[in-house]
């Protein structure tokens, strides 16, 4: 989807996505809202985590399921399993799509070591 060059990423859109650029994403503050750890004895169990924050006047949310094993290894989800109301756009207004946005969010969360703070 292409946004016109005069459209601000801070505007509200009918699809309810909050649009951010890569630079905006660096400034986004997310707080751990809720986390549930999986049962490490059952490799089929999933944990759930949700982060929330504000971007100007908009509430933003990033949530996903995750898995951990007895060895302490946490496996983050497929990017298509990330649930968010954010959409990453480039400087020309082209969006990165749900997968590109989810990958960027997962990298951001991992780089901030937020995923390491998940506790049951």
MARDRENVEX-471465 format. One record per residue: residue number from 1; residue in one letter; z negated, y, x negated of N, C-alpha, C in turn. Coordinates in pm, whole numbers, plus 50000, padded with zeros to 5 digits. Example, Ala and Ser with C-alpha at 12.3 -4.5 7.8 and 13.67 -1.06 7.14 Angstrom:
<pts>
1; a; 49220; 49431; 48681; 49220; 49550; 48770; 49220; 49670; 48680
2; s; 49292; 49775; 48715; 49286; 49894; 48633; 49213; 50003; 48710
</pts>
This chain:
<pts>
1; x; 50000; 49883; 49916; 50000; 50000; 50000; 50000; 50123; 49912
2; x; 50078; 50220; 49946; 50088; 50344; 49868; 50019; 50457; 49943
3; x; 49932; 50526; 49875; 49869; 50645; 49930; 49942; 50766; 49876
4; x; 49962; 50865; 49959; 50029; 50985; 49914; 49952; 51054; 49804
5; x; 50019; 51125; 49715; 49952; 51188; 49600; 49850; 51293; 49639
6; x; 49858; 51347; 49761; 49763; 51450; 49801; 49643; 51391; 49874
7; x; 49643; 51261; 49897; 49532; 51198; 49968; 49420; 51169; 49870
8; x; 49301; 51214; 49901; 49186; 51190; 49816; 49133; 51049; 49840
9; x; 49088; 50984; 49735; 49030; 50851; 49751; 48895; 50857; 49822
10; x; 48843; 50977; 49844; 48714; 50992; 49911; 48728; 51000; 50063
11; x; 48849; 51001; 50113; 48869; 51009; 50257; 48841; 50875; 50323
12; x; 48815; 50879; 50453; 48795; 50757; 50530; 48929; 50713; 50587
13; x; 48953; 50584; 50582; 49079; 50529; 50630; 49054; 50436; 50748
14; x; 49154; 50414; 50826; 49143; 50330; 50945; 49105; 50186; 50909
15; x; 49136; 50142; 50787; 49102; 50004; 50749; 48960; 49992; 50694
16; x; 48887; 50101; 50686; 48746; 50107; 50646; 48720; 50074; 50499
17; x; 48823; 50064; 50418; 48801; 50046; 50275; 48763; 50180; 50213
18; x; 48674; 50175; 50118; 48642; 50291; 50036; 48724; 50274; 49909
19; x; 48811; 50370; 49882; 48903; 50357; 49769; 48846; 50426; 49645
20; x; 48854; 50352; 49533; 48804; 50400; 49404; 48906; 50373; 49296
21; x; 48908; 50458; 49196; 48989; 50433; 49077; 48902; 50358; 48975
22; x; 48962; 50312; 48867; 48886; 50246; 48759; 48777; 50337; 48707
23; x; 48809; 50466; 48690; 48709; 50561; 48640; 48594; 50576; 48739
24; x; 48627; 50580; 48869; 48523; 50589; 48971; 48432; 50467; 48967
25; x; 48493; 50351; 48946; 48418; 50226; 48944; 48311; 50226; 48835
26; x; 48342; 50291; 48723; 48245; 50300; 48613; 48121; 50379; 48654
27; x; 48138; 50474; 48748; 48028; 50558; 48792; 47956; 50504; 48915
28; x; 48005; 50396; 48971; 47947; 50339; 49092; 47814; 50271; 49059
29; x; 47711; 50309; 49132; 47579; 50247; 49115; 47555; 50151; 49231
30; x; 47529; 50026; 49197; 47500; 49924; 49296; 47360; 49869; 49272
31; x; 47284; 49854; 49377; 47150; 49795; 49368; 47154; 49657; 49431
32; x; 47074; 49568; 49375; 47062; 49435; 49431; 46994; 49448; 49566
33; x; 47062; 49409; 49671; 47009; 49419; 49806; 46940; 49289; 49847
34; x; 47003; 49178; 49816; 46949; 49049; 49859; 47008; 48938; 49774
35; x; 46927; 48840; 49741; 46977; 48726; 49665; 46904; 48600; 49709
36; x; 46978; 48493; 49715; 46921; 48362; 49745; 46977; 48264; 49643
37; x; 46887; 48195; 49575; 46929; 48100; 49472; 46967; 47966; 49533
38; x; 47064; 47900; 49473; 47098; 47765; 49520; 46996; 47664; 49468
39; x; 46993; 47548; 49531; 46909; 47439; 49485; 46980; 47376; 49365
40; x; 46922; 47383; 49246; 46990; 47334; 49125; 47001; 47183; 49122
41; x; 46926; 47114; 49207; 46936; 46967; 49211; 47059; 46922; 49291
42; x; 47115; 47011; 49366; 47228; 46978; 49451; 47347; 47063; 49409
43; x; 47441; 47005; 49338; 47555; 47082; 49287; 47645; 47134; 49398
44; x; 47618; 47096; 49521; 47697; 47146; 49632; 47637; 47272; 49692
45; x; 47514; 47306; 49655; 47448; 47424; 49709; 47503; 47552; 49646
46; x; 47508; 47654; 49725; 47553; 47784; 49678; 47442; 47885; 49695
47; x; 47436; 47980; 49602; 47349; 48095; 49617; 47431; 48208; 49675
48; x; 47363; 48312; 49720; 47431; 48426; 49778; 47367; 48551; 49722
49; x; 47448; 48649; 49693; 47395; 48775; 49642; 47474; 48889; 49704
50; x; 47403; 48998; 49733; 47471; 49117; 49785; 47415; 49241; 49716
51; x; 47507; 49325; 49672; 47474; 49453; 49612; 47521; 49563; 49707
52; x; 47449; 49674; 49711; 47489; 49786; 49797; 47464; 49916; 49723
53; x; 47535; 50017; 49764; 47519; 50149; 49705; 47590; 50254; 49788
54; x; 47591; 50373; 49738; 47659; 50484; 49805; 47768; 50537; 49715
55; x; 47881; 50568; 49774; 47986; 50640; 49704; 48014; 50763; 49788
56; x; 47964; 50876; 49742; 47966; 51000; 49819; 47893; 50973; 49951
57; x; 47957; 50984; 50063; 47889; 50961; 50191; 47908; 50820; 50245
58; x; 47976; 50735; 50172; 48008; 50602; 50222; 47915; 50495; 50164
59; x; 47868; 50407; 50250; 47790; 50291; 50205; 47890; 50186; 50158
60; x; 47865; 50131; 50040; 47954; 50028; 49986; 47874; 49901; 49964
61; x; 47942; 49788; 49972; 47877; 49659; 49961; 47966; 49563; 49884
62; x; 47903; 49481; 49801; 47973; 49375; 49728; 47887; 49249; 49743
63; x; 47943; 49142; 49794; 47868; 49020; 49815; 47952; 48900; 49774
64; x; 47884; 48795; 49726; 47956; 48672; 49692; 47859; 48555; 49683
65; x; 47914; 48436; 49694; 47839; 48313; 49672; 47849; 48277; 49524
66; x; 47749; 48208; 49473; 47751; 48165; 49333; 47678; 48032; 49322
67; x; 47695; 47965; 49212; 47638; 47832; 49190; 47569; 47828; 49054
68; x; 47458; 47760; 49047; 47395; 47739; 48916; 47360; 47591; 48902
69; x; 47347; 47549; 48778; 47316; 47410; 48748; 47186; 47402; 48671
70; x; 47131; 47283; 48655; 47003; 47266; 48587; 47003; 47327; 48448
71; x; 47116; 47328; 48382; 47126; 47387; 48249; 47120; 47538; 48250
72; x; 47113; 47598; 48369; 47101; 47742; 48380; 47233; 47815; 48383
73; x; 47342; 47742; 48390; 47474; 47805; 48391; 47507; 47852; 48532
74; x; 47536; 47979; 48545; 47576; 48034; 48675; 47727; 48048; 48675
75; x; 47786; 48000; 48780; 47932; 48010; 48793; 47963; 48109; 48903
76; x; 48032; 48215; 48867; 48070; 48314; 48967; 48190; 48263; 49044
77; x; 48212; 48318; 49161; 48310; 48263; 49254; 48454; 48297; 49221
78; x; 48541; 48232; 49293; 48681; 48271; 49296; 48684; 48415; 49348
79; x; 48768; 48500; 49291; 48770; 48640; 49335; 48799; 48657; 49484
80; x; 48866; 48561; 49544; 48895; 48575; 49687; 48772; 48547; 49773
81; x; 48663; 48499; 49711; 48538; 48477; 49783; 48448; 48601; 49782
82; x; 48487; 48705; 49713; 48408; 48828; 49708; 48433; 48907; 49835
83; x; 48325; 48947; 49899; 48334; 49026; 50022; 48292; 49169; 49989
84; x; 48379; 49264; 50016; 48349; 49403; 49984; 48429; 49497; 50074
85; x; 48382; 49619; 50085; 48457; 49722; 50156; 48519; 49821; 50057
86; x; 48525; 49782; 49929; 48587; 49866; 49826; 48732; 49822; 49803
87; x; 48816; 49917; 49766; 48954; 49887; 49727; 48986; 49971; 49605
88; x; 49023; 49904; 49499; 49059; 49971; 49374; 49202; 50024; 49385
89; x; 49222; 50149; 49346; 49356; 50208; 49346; 49384; 50266; 49209
90; x; 49513; 50274; 49174; 49549; 50335; 49046; 49574; 50484; 49065
91; x; 49610; 50551; 48959; 49628; 50696; 48963; 49744; 50739; 49053
92; x; 49836; 50648; 49082; 49947; 50679; 49171; 49917; 50645; 49317
93; x; 49800; 50586; 49342; 49763; 50553; 49478; 49793; 50412; 49521
94; x; 49848; 50330; 49431; 49874; 50191; 49465; 49744; 50112; 49459
95; x; 49718; 50029; 49560; 49595; 49952; 49556; 49614; 49824; 49476
96; x; 49502; 49773; 49425; 49503; 49652; 49342; 49497; 49526; 49428
97; x; 49484; 49542; 49557; 49471; 49428; 49646; 49330; 49372; 49642
98; x; 49302; 49279; 49731; 49167; 49223; 49737; 49132; 49143; 49612
99; x; 49228; 49070; 49558; 49200; 48990; 49438; 49178; 49079; 49317
100; x; 49264; 49178; 49296; 49247; 49269; 49182; 49118; 49347; 49190
101; x; 49082; 49389; 49311; 48956; 49462; 49331; 48838; 49371; 49303
102; x; 48842; 49248; 49355; 48732; 49154; 49334; 48714; 49121; 49186
103; x; 48824; 49101; 49114; 48815; 49073; 48970; 48750; 49189; 48896
104; x; 48788; 49312; 48932; 48730; 49430; 48867; 48581; 49441; 48898
105; x; 48543; 49412; 49022; 48402; 49419; 49060; 48321; 49311; 48988
106; x; 48376; 49191; 48977; 48306; 49084; 48906; 48288; 49119; 48759
107; x; 48391; 49177; 48698; 48379; 49219; 48557; 48271; 49326; 48544
108; x; 48269; 49421; 48638; 48170; 49528; 48634; 48029; 49472; 48646
109; x; 48010; 49383; 48741; 47877; 49326; 48762; 47834; 49245; 48641
110; x; 47924; 49165; 48585; 47890; 49086; 48466; 47861; 49176; 48347
111; x; 47940; 49281; 48330; 47921; 49368; 48213; 47788; 49444; 48223
112; x; 47742; 49469; 48341; 47614; 49537; 48358; 47498; 49439; 48361
113; x; 47529; 49313; 48345; 47429; 49206; 48345; 47350; 49199; 48474
114; x; 47409; 49251; 48581; 47342; 49246; 48709; 47331; 49102; 48757
115; x; 47434; 49024; 48731; 47433; 48884; 48776; 47321; 48807; 48711
116; x; 47280; 48849; 48591; 47173; 48778; 48522; 47036; 48804; 48585
117; x; 47025; 48909; 48668; 46897; 48943; 48726; 46873; 48874; 48860
118; x; 46965; 48787; 48900; 46951; 48718; 49028; 46835; 48620; 49018
119; x; 46741; 48635; 49106; 46625; 48545; 49111; 46608; 48497; 49254
120; x; 46556; 48376; 49267; 46534; 48319; 49401; 46409; 48372; 49465
</pts>
